[in-house]
């Protein structure tokens, strides 16, 4: 009752012809990006140098701030006398 009924002699599928319009659009190959080890080394060295410069600027700023606070307190004591 609930079983599907199949035809006795199935008809073959129609012949399919490939035409230019039916084909998928041609994909262009993705360009290969090659990075040399020299370029990687240059980027790493540049990053290390920039990080070192940033650290030097930060240390200098902190030392100048500490020196300013010390000088300010010394001058304040000088004015109180």
Secondary structure, DSSP 8 states (H G I E B T S, - for coil): --S----SS----------TTTS-------------HHHHHHHHHHHHHHHHHHHHHHHHHHHHHHHHHHHHHHHHHHHH-
